[in-house]
């Protein structure tokens, strides 16, 4: 009436497989969360920069390209956009 060895091994294999699939799915989620946080911080800095820039005379347009640059690079992306805006 005991549990057979095949059943125990199947459960163990299933648990290991479930752990590996969960681990594989969590890793990209960390990158997506980091990208969202960088995008939010960069967007806030970009909005603040545009608010202050109105008085000085320069602004950076907020569009999908600038949002992607700021989302991928964060604060250095805002600095990059400032330099590009100054040069061009």
ABEGO torsion letter per residue (X at the ends): XBBBAAAAAAAAAAAAAAAAAAAAAAAAAAAAAAAAAAAAAAAAAAAAAAAAAAAAGBBBBBBAAAAAAAAAAEAAAAAAAAAAAAAX
